């Protein structure tokens, strides 16, 4: 199993937060979020839902305005 770990950004003051993502033993996508002083929260997606989520995430990323363009 390979896990991807992502950490919050310094600018959002969430650099201590950790998101982990992997495909679990039942072929579902596990996404867990650890925040300071809180137990890990998680959600598990089947393949179809994970695809919908990834498409929506890409749409939202496209809406981000790059600061260097201003």
Backbone as CSV, one residue per row, in Angstrom:
resi,resn,N_x,N_y,N_z,CA_x,CA_y,CA_z,C_x,C_y,C_z
1,UNK,0.848,-1.177,0.000,0.000,0.000,0.000,0.895,1.243,0.000
2,UNK,0.541,2.191,-0.823,1.234,3.468,-0.888,0.287,4.537,-0.372
3,UNK,0.763,5.344,0.573,-0.020,6.454,1.098,0.581,7.758,0.608
4,UNK,-0.282,8.687,0.254,0.160,10.041,-0.066,-0.172,10.915,1.129
5,UNK,0.783,11.731,1.549,0.569,12.652,2.664,0.657,14.078,2.149
6,UNK,-0.280,14.893,2.570,-0.306,16.306,2.213,-0.411,17.099,3.505
7,UNK,0.296,18.220,3.552,0.275,19.070,4.736,-0.321,20.423,4.383
8,UNK,-0.986,21.047,5.352,-1.587,22.348,5.139,-0.540,23.403,4.823
9,UNK,-0.987,24.491,4.240,-0.064,25.553,3.836,0.250,26.482,5.003
10,UNK,1.429,27.060,4.937,1.834,28.025,5.950,0.924,29.248,5.905
11,UNK,0.556,29.685,4.714,-0.279,30.888,4.579,-1.677,30.703,5.177
12,UNK,-2.153,29.471,5.234,-3.466,29.218,5.830,-3.357,28.880,7.313
13,UNK,-2.099,28.827,7.803,-1.820,28.483,9.197,-2.340,27.095,9.564
14,UNK,-2.269,26.174,8.597,-2.687,24.792,8.825,-1.541,23.821,8.542
15,UNK,-0.289,24.307,8.610,0.842,23.454,8.253,0.980,22.251,9.180
16,UNK,0.367,22.285,10.347,0.399,21.134,11.254,-0.657,20.085,10.935
17,UNK,-1.535,20.374,9.996,-2.590,19.436,9.624,-2.066,18.483,8.557
18,UNK,-2.563,17.258,8.576,-2.088,16.266,7.618,-3.275,15.536,6.993
19,UNK,-3.269,15.443,5.665,-4.264,14.674,4.930,-3.549,13.467,4.340
20,UNK,-4.124,12.291,4.532,-3.523,11.098,3.928,-4.543,10.414,3.040
21,UNK,-4.056,9.820,1.992,-4.915,9.236,0.969,-4.303,7.938,0.473
22,UNK,-5.132,6.899,0.356,-4.659,5.631,-0.190,-5.839,4.771,-0.610
23,UNK,-5.550,3.772,-1.418,-6.550,2.776,-1.807,-6.492,1.660,-0.777
24,UNK,-7.608,1.391,-0.103,-7.592,0.396,0.963,-7.787,-1.027,0.426
25,UNK,-7.837,-1.987,1.337,-7.907,-3.401,0.949,-9.229,-3.786,0.294
26,UNK,-10.246,-2.913,0.375,-11.527,-3.200,-0.275,-11.698,-2.371,-1.551
27,UNK,-10.549,-1.882,-2.093,-10.537,-1.113,-3.342,-11.377,0.151,-3.279
28,UNK,-11.312,0.820,-2.141,-11.959,2.110,-1.981,-10.885,3.135,-1.626
29,UNK,-11.184,4.391,-1.882,-10.243,5.466,-1.596,-10.499,5.994,-0.187
30,UNK,-9.479,5.915,0.642,-9.528,6.399,2.016,-8.872,7.774,2.062
31,UNK,-9.569,8.748,2.646,-9.011,10.082,2.853,-9.185,10.409,4.325
32,UNK,-8.062,10.619,5.003,-8.081,10.941,6.428,-7.484,12.306,6.666
33,UNK,-7.996,13.007,7.672,-7.505,14.336,8.009,-7.170,14.372,9.496
34,UNK,-5.914,14.686,9.801,-5.471,14.854,11.187,-5.232,16.334,11.436
35,UNK,-5.833,16.833,12.521,-5.660,18.228,12.898,-5.128,18.266,14.325
36,UNK,-4.433,19.335,14.656,-3.890,19.472,16.007,-4.963,19.219,17.060
37,UNK,-4.640,18.399,18.043,-5.497,18.141,19.208,-6.842,17.480,18.890
38,UNK,-6.978,16.898,17.694,-8.216,16.204,17.340,-7.874,14.821,16.794
39,UNK,-8.728,13.833,17.047,-8.483,12.528,16.429,-8.683,12.612,14.918
40,UNK,-8.118,11.671,14.207,-8.253,11.669,12.748,-9.709,11.477,12.346
41,UNK,-10.162,12.269,11.389,-11.464,12.097,10.756,-11.198,11.547,9.365
42,UNK,-12.128,10.772,8.845,-11.889,10.199,7.522,-13.187,9.985,6.774
43,UNK,-13.020,9.776,5.469,-14.121,9.424,4.583,-13.570,8.402,3.594
44,UNK,-14.436,7.523,3.128,-14.040,6.487,2.176,-14.965,6.573,0.967
45,UNK,-14.364,6.641,-0.226,-15.132,6.737,-1.470,-14.996,5.470,-2.285
46,UNK,-16.103,5.061,-2.932,-15.973,4.024,-3.956,-15.380,4.695,-5.194
47,UNK,-15.053,3.914,-6.205,-14.361,4.449,-7.375,-15.174,5.538,-8.067
48,UNK,-16.461,5.325,-8.255,-17.297,6.298,-8.955,-17.340,7.629,-8.203
49,UNK,-17.482,7.578,-6.899,-17.523,8.803,-6.102,-16.167,9.493,-6.096
50,UNK,-15.093,8.721,-6.040,-13.738,9.300,-6.078,-13.504,10.040,-7.397
51,UNK,-14.001,9.497,-8.480,-13.862,10.158,-9.786,-14.635,11.470,-9.795
52,UNK,-15.872,11.453,-9.288,-16.662,12.684,-9.217,-15.964,13.722,-8.352
53,UNK,-15.421,13.280,-7.222,-14.713,14.185,-6.326,-13.495,14.796,-7.017
54,UNK,-12.727,13.978,-7.725,-11.522,14.484,-8.384,-11.878,15.498,-9.477
55,UNK,-12.970,15.267,-10.192,-13.399,16.218,-11.223,-13.812,17.546,-10.593
56,UNK,-14.533,17.472,-9.487,-14.958,18.704,-8.815,-13.758,19.443,-8.234
57,UNK,-12.810,18.708,-7.689,-11.603,19.336,-7.162,-10.836,20.062,-8.266
58,UNK,-10.740,19.440,-9.432,-10.078,20.105,-10.564,-10.804,21.388,-10.964
59,UNK,-12.144,21.361,-10.958,-12.918,22.567,-11.283,-12.623,23.675,-10.284
60,UNK,-12.594,23.323,-9.012,-12.341,24.320,-7.976,-10.917,24.869,-8.067
61,UNK,-9.959,24.021,-8.385,-8.573,24.468,-8.559,-8.485,25.458,-9.707
62,UNK,-9.233,25.201,-10.778,-9.215,26.104,-11.934,-9.749,27.494,-11.583
63,UNK,-10.565,27.589,-10.548,-11.129,28.869,-10.137,-10.163,29.699,-9.292
64,UNK,-9.096,29.081,-8.826,-8.118,29.798,-7.998,-7.387,30.809,-8.874
65,UNK,-7.349,32.026,-8.402,-6.631,33.065,-9.136,-5.176,33.066,-8.682
66,UNK,-4.279,32.973,-9.613,-2.863,32.987,-9.295,-2.445,34.389,-8.875
67,UNK,-1.832,34.473,-7.694,-1.430,35.785,-7.155,-0.414,36.489,-8.045
68,UNK,0.467,35.738,-8.679,1.525,36.357,-9.478,0.977,37.026,-10.736
69,UNK,-0.289,36.773,-11.097,-0.872,37.412,-12.273,-1.362,38.832,-11.958
70,UNK,-1.555,39.132,-10.681,-2.069,40.454,-10.300,-1.008,41.522,-10.411
